[in-house]
Every structure is written in C-alpha cells, then in structure tokens.
Amino acid sequence: MTPIHTEHLTDALHFNMIHIEGGEFDMGSESAEALSREKPIHRVQLDDFYMAEFPVTQEVWREVMKENPSPSYFTGDRRPVEQISWYDAIEFCNALSERQGLKPVYEIDKETKDPNNTHQLDELKWLVTIKDQANGYRLPTEAEWEYAARGGKYSKGYLYAGSNKLKEVGWYAENSDRETKHVGQLQPNELGLFEMSGNVFEWCWDWFDSDYYKECASKTLEKNPGGPGEGDGRVIRGGIWGGDPRGCRSTFRGNFWPYYRHDDLGFRLVLSPSQLVVDPAFL
C-alpha cells in the first residue's frame, strides 16, 4: 500500500498526505484537445514528495488560520476552501508548518516588491523566496501537480485524474449543481488522490509562461523544474465546478494573478519526505 503521513490538528481533525514516488514522465500534451500552452511534450524527472489526498478544506483552514467563518463563498466544513489568493495559500503553508513544529518553506517579505512579478496592477508584489533546509508545507510545483494527477509511476494514461470518464472522478458543470462539493465523494486516481480534476482550481508555485514548455523541450531532461523566472500570474491546475471537461484534463494549464480570489480557486498541500512519521499500517 502507498505510505501515508497523517497530520493531526486536533483529536478529531486530521488529514492524510500520500507518498508520491518520484520518477520520469512526459509532461504536456499534443492531443487534439491540447492548447498551445500544453505543448510541446518534454521529459521531466522528479524526486519523491508527499501530496494531500484532498484540497485544503474549510475546516482545516479555519483550524489553522483561526478564521470563522472561512473566506469561502460555498460554506461547509468538508468543502474545499476557496476565494484564496496565491499569497493566502503561501501564508497558510507557513502557518501550518509552524503549528506542526516544521521549518516554514517560504520567506515572505511584504515590504520588498518582487522584481520578477511583472503584473502592473498587483499592489502587493510580496517577495517570496524558498528557505534552505526547510521541511514544512508548501505548494506543489506545476510538474509535481501534473505527475501526481496522472498517477505517477502507476499511471494508466487516463485523460482525467483517475479515469477517462470525468463524472467518475471530478465535479464540473454537468454534475456539480453549480457549486463546490464535499471532498472525497468520487473515485480517487491511481495514487489515492481525490478530485484533481474539477471542484476547484489549485494554485501551484510556478510563475506562468505560455511558451515555457518550448524552453523545457530544448533540454534533454528537466530535473525538479520550478517554472520560469518571472511572470504576471501563477499557475493554476485541475479544473472547476463550473467548467467544461477540457479544463479538467490532467495536462490543462491556466493562470491567475497572485492576488486574485474567486469561488473556484483553492489549493492542495505538498510536503518533502524528510523527517516524516509514516503510519506503520501502510508500510
């Protein structure tokens, strides 16, 4: 069975992180449905990591950030937290890390404008960098997100995260009743990850560049890529409750400005393998 790290927030509240065994894969798509931003296919190699089986829920957000109610439009403890900006997600990762006795991943300088943020209307432009030797929670890179959605080393080549039939694994316009849904009601993918297709878009670490894949394809192998050096938006992945199937494909790429909030925008946690206690039942 896949190793699982369980993070306990209270006696009654916990969440699971699924071990994702690293490896190589062909990132992107050149199918008939693929957008130009998904091309060309390029080879990527990733180290092991852990990823949350669900997007961050409102009950988890509220417990960590002490906000009651959560900022979400569609309220419910087990619904994904939404109306979360990229900056909000970064702050949550650090707050959760500190709460759980881990070293926060992100150095957040709110006084210094990030020179790599090219969006003219972003009044925040926080300078966010990654600390050395940090072992806390973080956002996935775009490559990690796609690799996990595809099923990692256990991928069966599905169009969506866990199936070729979107209704089996994802909430979108045809089955969502135009709202977010409680996590964990549909089938997981090959790794045990739920709803990486549909429900809410999920923030990734990377800056977005529609031509970035062309740069990647010029290299023989990309190892643990972290995206381009600058941009005016951060990558989002996964599709949404009000969207169409095309946007729920595992290779679909989108982006929003870091300060942007919406009722279809949330995030999912990642953790590096160091210093974890894994549930022995899964060894």
N, C-alpha and C positions, 0 to 999 in steps of 0.2 A: 504493500500500500504506500501511497505518497506520504512522506513525512509532513507533519503538520505542527506548526508552532501556535499555541493558544495563548493569546494575550488577555489576561483577566483585568478588567477595570474595576469591578465590584464583585461581590459574591454572586450576584445574579446576572452580571453583564460581562460578556467576553466576545471575542471574535477570533477567527482562525486565519492563519497565514499558511498558504500552500507552498511547499517546496517546488521550485521550478528548476529542473536540472538543465544546466547550460548546454550549448552546442551551436552548430552552424545551421543556417537556414537561408532560403532565398526570399528576401524582403521585397515587397511590392507586388504589382500585378500588371500583366499586359493582356488581360482578358478583354472581351468586347465591352464589358461594363466599366472597365477601369478608366479613371480620369488621368489626364496628363501628369498630374502631381503624384500619381502612384507609379510612374514609370521613370526609368527602366528598372527591371528586376536587378538586384545586386546582392552579393553574398555577404552575410553578417555572421560574426561569431560573438557569443555572449557567455559570460560566467554564470554560475548558479545565483539564484536570488529567490526570495520569498515574495508572494503576492497575496493580498487579501482575497478570500473567496467571494466577497461581496464588495460593491462600492460602499464607502462610508455611509452609515445610516444616521438618521436624525437622533436616535437615542445615544449613539456613540459620540456624535458631535456635541450634543448637549452635555454629556458627562464630562468631556474633556474641556470644552470651552466655557462651560457654566452659563450658557445662554438658554433661557427658557421663555418663550418657545424658540425653536431653531429658526434660522432665516428662511426656511423653505416655504414655497407657495402651497404645495400639496403636503399637508401635515400628516404625520404618522410615524411612530417610533421606528418601524421596520421599513419605511420608505427610504430611498436614498436622500441624503441631504443635498439640496440644490440651491440655486442662487448664490453660488460660491465662486468668487473670483480666484484666479491663479494665486494672487497674493494671500487670500484667505487660506487656501489649501496649504501653502508653504508654512504659514504661521501655525496651522493645526498640526502639521508634521512635527514641528519643533516642540509645541506644547505637549503632544503625546509622548514624544521621546523623553522630555524632562520628567514628566509624570511617572514614566515607567523605568526611570533610572538609566536611560541611554543617553549617549552624547548626541546632541542635535546635529543634523547634517548641514543645515543652512545657516550661514552668516548673513543676517539681514541688516542692511544699513539704510535706514529710511531717510537719512539726511543727504546722502550722496546720490545723484542721478546716474543711472546706469547708462554709460555711453553706447552700449550695444542695443539699447531699446530705441528703435527708430520711429516709434509711433508719436506723432506730433501732439496728439490730444491726451496722451497719458500724463496726468498731472502727478502721479506717484513716482513712477520710474525707480522703485526701490532697487538698490544694488544688492543682488542676491548671489552669493558665491557658496561653493561647497567646501566644508571644512575637511582638513586632513584627518584620517583615522577616526572619523565619525562612524557610529554604528546604529544611529537612530532611524526613524521612519522617514520616508521620502516619497516623492512622486516617481512613477516609472519613466524611464526613457521611452521614446517612441518605439525603438527597436524592441525593448523588453515587452512593451504592451502588445505589439503585433505578434511576437513569438509566443507569448502566453495565450493570446486569443486563438491562435492557430492550433494550440495543443502541444507546443514544444516538441520534444522528441517523440511524443505519442500522437502526433498529428495524423489525422486521416484525410487531410486535404479538403475539409469542408469549406463551403463558401462563407458561412457564418461561424460564430464561435461555438462549435459543438454539433452542427447539423447543416444540411443543405435546405432544411425546411425552417424558415425563420420563426414560425409560430411555436416551434418546439423549444426554442432557446431564448427568444427575445421579445420584448414589448415594443410595439411600433404602432403606426396609425391604425392598422386594421384590427388589432386585438387589445389595445390599451385603454379604450374608453376615454381617450384624450387626457390621460393623467399618468403620473408615475405609479408604479406598483410595488408592493412589498417585495423585498428581495427573497430569492431562494424558492420561488414557486414554480419555475420552469426547470428544464433539464440543464445540468452543467456541461461544460466541454470536457475534452479528454483528460484534463488535469484536475477537474473538480472545481473549476471557476465558473461562477454564475453570472449571467446577464452581461457579458462583454459585448453582446450585440443588443442594442436597444436600451430602453428605460431612460438613462441619462448619458450624455456625453461625459467623457472623463479626461481631465487635464493630464498632460504629460509634461516632463521637464523641458523639453526642447523648444527652442525658437523654431518658427515655421518658415520654410522657404520652398516655394512650389517647384523650384529647379534643383533642390538639394540632392535628390536621388541621382541626377546626372553626374554630380561631383563624386558621389559614392561609387558609382559604376565604373569610374576611371581607375579605381583601386582594386587590387586582386581580392582583398578580404578586409572588411571593416570590423575591427575588434572593439566591442563595447562602445559603439558610437553614441555621442551625446548631442547630436544635432549641429546645425550651423552656428557660427559665432555671434550672429546678430539677427534681428528681425523686429517686426512691429506687432507680432502675435505669437502666442504659444500654441503648441499642437494640442488638438482635442481628438479623441478617438471613441468609437463604439456605437454611434447612432443614438436615436432618441425615441421617446414615447410617441411623438407626433410626426415622425419621419417616415420615409419610404424604405423599402428593402435595400436599395442601392447604398444608402448611407449607413447601413448596419453591417456591411461586409467587413471582414477582419482586416482588409487592406485599405479601407477608406480612410483618407486623411482630411482633416479640417483644421481650422484655427480660429481663435478669438483673441482679442486684446487682453492683456493680463488683468486689467481692472474690470473686465466685463462680468456681469452677473445675469443669470437667466434661470427660468424654472425648469430647464432641461440640462443643466450644467453642474456636474458633481465631480467626484474624483475617487480613486482607489489607491490603497497604500502598497508600498513595496519596502522590503527590509533586506539588507545584506546578510549573509549566513553567519557572520561572526558572532560569538557569544550568545547563541540562542539555546534555549532549553526546549527540546523537541519532545512531544508527547510520546512516551515509550510504547504506547499501544500501536503506533504507526511505524515502528522500526522492524 
